[in-house]
Amino acid sequence: MKRLFIVTAAIFISTSVLAGNMSESENMNVRRAEMKNKQSIEKILQNEDMQRLHRDMTVYGMSEVGMEARLKMISTNEGRAYHKALQKTQKNTAG
């Protein structure tokens, strides 16, 4: 009877420890992915040309300079990526 109890306890403890290790591993993978995503967003937002275009868009608004900046921002892949990264950071800081 004691042996059965010991074997059952050993199986229960080993499976719970294994399940605990698996959930920690999954959490670490999620955290790593979030860190890579943050780093890539930060790198995109550090592009000085895109910062200048965005500033021109917001400062000059509907004027010719602002509209040209909008056109350049929309027509390039870099511009679209910058806009998405900017929206994502604003969403994260908004709460």
C-alpha contacts under 8 A as a table, 3 or more apart, distances in Angstrom:
res1	aa1	res2	aa2	distance
1	M	4	L	5.23
1	M	5	F	6.34
2	K	5	F	5.08
2	K	6	I	6.11
3	R	6	I	5.02
3	R	7	V	6.06
4	L	7	V	5.20
4	L	8	T	6.07
5	F	8	T	5.14
5	F	9	A	6.07
6	I	9	A	5.10
6	I	10	A	6.07
7	V	10	A	5.08
7	V	11	I	6.19
8	T	11	I	5.21
8	T	12	F	6.14
9	A	12	F	5.06
9	A	13	I	6.06
10	A	13	I	5.21
10	A	14	S	6.02
11	I	14	S	5.21
11	I	15	T	6.10
12	F	15	T	5.40
12	F	16	S	6.22
13	I	16	S	5.23
13	I	17	V	6.11
14	S	17	V	5.15
14	S	18	L	6.06
15	T	18	L	5.01
15	T	19	A	6.04
16	S	19	A	5.06
16	S	20	G	6.09
17	V	20	G	5.03
17	V	21	N	6.23
18	L	21	N	5.13
18	L	22	M	6.26
19	A	22	M	5.12
19	A	23	S	6.37
20	G	23	S	5.37
20	G	24	E	6.40
21	N	24	E	5.21
21	N	25	S	6.20
22	M	25	S	5.06
22	M	26	E	6.28
23	S	26	E	5.11
23	S	27	N	6.20
24	E	27	N	5.03
24	E	28	M	6.18
25	S	28	M	5.10
25	S	29	N	6.35
26	E	29	N	5.12
26	E	30	V	6.31
27	N	30	V	5.10
27	N	31	R	6.16
28	M	31	R	5.01
28	M	32	R	6.11
29	N	32	R	5.10
29	N	33	A	6.20
30	V	33	A	5.15
30	V	34	E	6.23
31	R	34	E	5.05
31	R	35	M	6.18
32	R	35	M	5.07
32	R	36	K	6.23
33	A	36	K	5.17
33	A	37	N	6.13
34	E	37	N	5.02
34	E	38	K	6.13
35	M	38	K	5.08
35	M	39	Q	6.13
36	K	39	Q	5.09
36	K	40	S	6.16
37	N	40	S	5.22
37	N	41	I	6.18
38	K	41	I	5.11
38	K	42	E	6.09
39	Q	42	E	5.10
39	Q	43	K	6.11
40	S	43	K	5.04
40	S	44	I	6.22
41	I	44	I	5.13
41	I	45	L	6.20
41	I	85	A	5.51
42	E	45	L	5.10
42	E	46	Q	6.32
43	K	46	Q	5.28
43	K	47	N	7.19
44	I	47	N	5.82
44	I	81	A	7.36
44	I	82	Y	5.97
44	I	85	A	7.13
45	L	50	M	7.71
45	L	51	Q	7.36
45	L	82	Y	6.15
45	L	85	A	6.91
45	L	86	L	7.06
46	Q	51	Q	7.47
47	N	50	M	5.50
47	N	51	Q	6.28
48	E	51	Q	4.94
48	E	52	R	6.15
49	D	52	R	5.14
49	D	53	L	6.25
50	M	53	L	4.99
50	M	54	H	6.03
50	M	73	M	7.53
50	M	78	E	7.85
50	M	79	G	6.55
50	M	82	Y	6.89
51	Q	54	H	5.12
51	Q	55	R	6.09
52	R	55	R	5.05
52	R	56	D	6.14
53	L	56	D	5.04
53	L	57	M	6.15
53	L	69	A	5.24
53	L	70	R	7.52
53	L	72	K	7.79
53	L	73	M	6.95
54	H	57	M	4.99
54	H	58	T	6.24
54	H	69	A	7.20
54	H	70	R	7.90
54	H	73	M	7.83
55	R	58	T	5.23
55	R	59	V	5.84
56	D	59	V	5.27
56	D	60	Y	5.59
56	D	61	G	7.57
56	D	65	V	6.83
56	D	66	G	5.44
56	D	69	A	6.20
57	M	60	Y	5.75
57	M	61	G	5.51
57	M	65	V	7.59
57	M	66	G	4.37
57	M	67	M	6.90
57	M	69	A	5.61
57	M	70	R	6.01
58	T	61	G	5.32
58	T	66	G	7.17
59	V	66	G	7.41
60	Y	63	S	5.73
60	Y	64	E	7.99
60	Y	65	V	6.37
60	Y	66	G	4.80
61	G	66	G	5.05
61	G	67	M	7.26
62	M	65	V	7.99
62	M	66	G	5.70
62	M	67	M	6.02
63	S	66	G	5.23
63	S	67	M	6.16
64	E	67	M	5.14
64	E	68	E	6.14
65	V	68	E	5.21
65	V	69	A	6.25
66	G	69	A	5.11
66	G	70	R	6.25
67	M	70	R	4.98
67	M	71	L	6.18
68	E	71	L	5.03
68	E	72	K	6.24
69	A	72	K	5.16
69	A	73	M	6.07
70	R	73	M	5.00
70	R	74	I	6.07
71	L	74	I	5.24
71	L	75	S	5.98
72	K	75	S	5.30
72	K	76	T	6.50
72	K	79	G	7.27
73	M	76	T	6.01
73	M	78	E	7.64
73	M	79	G	4.27
73	M	80	R	6.49
74	I	77	N	7.76
74	I	79	G	5.91
74	I	80	R	5.93
75	S	79	G	7.19
75	S	80	R	7.81
76	T	79	G	5.17
76	T	80	R	6.47
77	N	80	R	5.17
77	N	81	A	6.12
78	E	81	A	5.10
78	E	82	Y	6.02
79	G	82	Y	5.02
79	G	83	H	6.15
80	R	83	H	5.07
80	R	84	K	6.21
81	A	84	K	5.14
81	A	85	A	6.09
82	Y	85	A	5.13
82	Y	86	L	6.04
83	H	86	L	5.07
83	H	87	Q	6.18
84	K	87	Q	5.11
84	K	88	K	6.14
85	A	88	K	5.06
85	A	89	T	6.23
86	L	89	T	5.26
86	L	90	Q	6.16
87	Q	90	Q	5.09
87	Q	91	K	6.05
88	K	91	K	5.08
88	K	92	N	6.21
89	T	92	N	5.05
89	T	93	T	6.22
90	Q	93	T	5.21
90	Q	94	A	5.99
91	K	94	A	5.14
91	K	95	G	6.86
92	N	95	G	5.87
